[in-house]
Amino acid sequence: MDASETTINDLPTDAVVLDVREDDEWAAGHAPTAVHIPLSQLPDRIAEIPQVDGELPVICRSGGRSARAAQFLAQQGIPATNVLGGMQGWQLTGRPLVGDSDAPTVI
């Protein structure tokens, strides 16, 4: 099974997304509805993958790590879609960000 791709604009604003960035990137700023599992931890934390109707959107900074994560999930039988443009695109389109500071941003 291959993973598909989607764009930020195709996601509902309240979509649950799997964020596979590193801890410092997550802390700087992430989607309010995101679940955080860094790419390197994904195989060990497969039981924590959120269950969604349809394909699970997977996001990283720009789309590279999330493409690998979505492909891995698809190989495990979990329908996943890579979010093109990643969190950089999320921020550019004005979608909300939350983080550990008063001024969340994507790093």
Number of C-alpha atoms within 10 A of each C-alpha: 13 14 20 16 16 15 15 20 13 8 13 8 13 10 14 19 26 28 27 26 23 16 11 10 19 26 17 18 22 28 24 16 16 20 18 20 21 21 19 13 11 17 14 9 12 13 9 11 16 12 12 13 6 10 18 24 26 29 32 29 24 17 20 15 21 27 23 16 27 28 22 19 23 19 14 12 11 19 21 29 27 28 31 24 19 23 27 17 19 23 19 11 11 8 15 15 18 18 17 13 10 9 10 17 20 20 13
